[in-house]
Amino acid sequence: QVQLVESGGGLVQAGGSLRLSCAASGRTFSSYTMGWFRQAPGKERDFVAAMTTGGNANVVASVEGRFTISRDSAKNTVALQMNSLNPEDTAVYYCFASAILGTYWGQGTQVTVAS
């Protein structure tokens, strides 16, 4: 059974940092793009960052320079280092693993940034 389990969310003051981690299990994810989406209250789930199997990273413009994605393909993990957080970053953050055959999602982890 495939599982993606996020950790590292929480409450932080504006300007602070958090590091999210996602551990995937149940199959090999070496051929999958892995990354993060987020969903703020009352809004759609939006792309945040992703890293391909070749190590190419892509982040949305609104977090560029503040968020960094990293990946350990041998351990099936992906992380999101979030710095200079602001209240607009408050959302549930979801880990994903995507390939031609489909996409897997984690259950989400809440990030709340207090002003």
C-alpha positions as a LaTeX table, in Angstrom:
\begin{tabular}{lrrr}
\hline
Residue & $x$ (\AA) & $y$ (\AA) & $z$ (\AA) \\
\hline
Gln1 & 0.00 & 0.00 & 0.00 \\
Val2 & 1.39 & 3.36 & $-1.05$ \\
Gln3 & 1.62 & 5.99 & 1.65 \\
Leu4 & 2.95 & 9.54 & 1.73 \\
Val5 & 3.29 & 10.91 & 5.24 \\
Glu6 & 4.04 & 14.56 & 5.88 \\
Ser7 & 5.54 & 16.01 & 9.03 \\
Gly8 & 6.96 & 19.28 & 10.28 \\
Gly9 & 3.96 & 21.59 & 10.13 \\
Gly10 & 2.95 & 23.85 & 12.97 \\
Leu11 & 2.51 & 27.39 & 14.20 \\
Val12 & 5.25 & 29.95 & 13.56 \\
Gln13 & 5.57 & 33.70 & 13.81 \\
Ala14 & 5.90 & 35.79 & 10.67 \\
Gly15 & 9.50 & 35.81 & 9.52 \\
Gly16 & 10.14 & 32.38 & 10.97 \\
Ser17 & 11.03 & 29.09 & 9.35 \\
Leu18 & 9.66 & 25.58 & 9.13 \\
Arg19 & 10.88 & 22.45 & 7.43 \\
Leu20 & 8.34 & 20.02 & 6.03 \\
Ser21 & 9.24 & 16.42 & 5.31 \\
Cys22 & 7.44 & 13.73 & 3.37 \\
Ala23 & 8.23 & 10.04 & 3.55 \\
Ala24 & 6.86 & 7.83 & 0.80 \\
Ser25 & 6.51 & 4.07 & 1.07 \\
Gly26 & 4.86 & 1.14 & $-0.63$ \\
Arg27 & 6.76 & 1.30 & $-3.91$ \\
Thr28 & 9.82 & 2.78 & $-5.54$ \\
Phe29 & 9.46 & 6.45 & $-6.36$ \\
Ser30 & 12.68 & 6.91 & $-8.29$ \\
Ser31 & 10.73 & 7.58 & $-11.50$ \\
Tyr32 & 8.26 & 9.97 & $-9.86$ \\
Thr33 & 8.30 & 13.73 & $-9.63$ \\
Met34 & 7.79 & 14.63 & $-5.99$ \\
Gly35 & 6.81 & 17.89 & $-4.42$ \\
Trp36 & 4.30 & 20.03 & $-2.60$ \\
Phe37 & 0.95 & 21.72 & $-3.06$ \\
Arg38 & $-0.88$ & 23.86 & $-0.53$ \\
Gln39 & $-4.47$ & 24.78 & 0.13 \\
Ala40 & $-5.46$ & 27.87 & 2.06 \\
Pro41 & $-8.91$ & 28.13 & 3.67 \\
Gly42 & $-11.58$ & 28.71 & 1.05 \\
Lys43 & $-9.13$ & 28.41 & $-1.83$ \\
Glu44 & $-8.08$ & 25.79 & $-4.34$ \\
Arg45 & $-5.08$ & 23.55 & $-3.91$ \\
Asp46 & $-2.12$ & 25.29 & $-5.55$ \\
Phe47 & 1.28 & 24.13 & $-6.68$ \\
Val48 & 4.23 & 25.14 & $-4.50$ \\
Ala49 & 7.33 & 23.23 & $-5.55$ \\
Ala50 & 8.47 & 20.02 & $-7.20$ \\
Met51 & 11.62 & 18.14 & $-8.04$ \\
Thr52 & 12.02 & 15.68 & $-10.88$ \\
Thr53 & 13.89 & 12.42 & $-10.77$ \\
Gly54 & 16.81 & 14.19 & $-12.41$ \\
Gly55 & 16.96 & 16.78 & $-9.66$ \\
Asn56 & 15.42 & 19.68 & $-11.54$ \\
Ala57 & 13.51 & 21.91 & $-9.13$ \\
Asn58 & 10.61 & 24.20 & $-9.83$ \\
Val59 & 8.98 & 26.56 & $-7.33$ \\
Val60 & 6.07 & 28.93 & $-7.69$ \\
Ala61 & 7.05 & 32.57 & $-8.03$ \\
Ser62 & 5.40 & 33.61 & $-4.77$ \\
Val63 & 7.81 & 31.48 & $-2.71$ \\
Glu64 & 10.94 & 31.71 & $-4.85$ \\
Gly65 & 13.91 & 32.75 & $-2.77$ \\
Arg66 & 12.14 & 31.75 & 0.45 \\
Phe67 & 11.29 & 28.06 & $-0.04$ \\
Thr68 & 13.73 & 25.36 & $-1.08$ \\
Ile69 & 12.81 & 21.85 & $-2.12$ \\
Ser70 & 15.14 & 18.90 & $-1.70$ \\
Arg71 & 14.86 & 15.21 & $-2.30$ \\
Asp72 & 16.54 & 11.97 & $-1.32$ \\
Ser73 & 15.52 & 9.45 & $-3.96$ \\
Ala74 & 17.27 & 6.60 & $-2.17$ \\
Lys75 & 15.10 & 7.18 & 0.89 \\
Asn76 & 11.91 & 8.14 & $-0.97$ \\
Thr77 & 11.75 & 11.46 & 0.86 \\
Val78 & 11.14 & 15.04 & $-0.17$ \\
Ala79 & 11.50 & 18.12 & 2.00 \\
Leu80 & 10.47 & 21.75 & 1.83 \\
Gln81 & 12.53 & 24.30 & 3.73 \\
Met82 & 10.39 & 27.39 & 4.27 \\
Asn83 & 12.03 & 30.62 & 5.37 \\
Ser84 & 10.73 & 34.16 & 5.83 \\
Leu85 & 7.23 & 32.86 & 6.29 \\
Asn86 & 4.34 & 35.29 & 6.16 \\
Pro87 & 0.64 & 34.92 & 7.02 \\
Glu88 & $-0.19$ & 34.36 & 3.33 \\
Asp89 & 1.72 & 31.09 & 3.55 \\
Thr90 & $-0.85$ & 29.72 & 6.00 \\
Ala91 & $-2.33$ & 26.59 & 4.45 \\
Val92 & $-2.49$ & 22.83 & 4.57 \\
Tyr93 & 0.58 & 21.55 & 2.73 \\
Tyr94 & 0.27 & 18.34 & 0.75 \\
Cys95 & 3.07 & 16.14 & $-0.47$ \\
Phe96 & 2.64 & 14.44 & $-3.83$ \\
Ala97 & 4.39 & 11.90 & $-6.02$ \\
Ser98 & 3.45 & 11.95 & $-9.68$ \\
Ala99 & 4.22 & 9.86 & $-12.74$ \\
Ile100 & 2.51 & 8.86 & $-15.98$ \\
Leu101 & 0.48 & 6.16 & $-14.25$ \\
Gly102 & $-0.94$ & 8.48 & $-11.62$ \\
Thr103 & $-0.45$ & 10.71 & $-8.62$ \\
Tyr104 & $-0.27$ & 9.88 & $-4.94$ \\
Trp105 & $-1.06$ & 12.38 & $-2.18$ \\
Gly106 & $-0.30$ & 12.69 & 1.48 \\
Gln107 & $-2.90$ & 13.59 & 4.07 \\
Gly108 & $-1.57$ & 17.11 & 4.53 \\
Thr109 & 0.09 & 19.04 & 7.32 \\
Gln110 & $-1.10$ & 22.37 & 8.65 \\
Val111 & 1.18 & 25.40 & 8.53 \\
Thr112 & $-0.04$ & 28.49 & 10.35 \\
Val113 & 1.90 & 31.75 & 10.26 \\
Ala114 & 0.92 & 34.29 & 12.88 \\
Ser115 & 1.36 & 37.98 & 12.19 \\
\hline
\end{tabular}
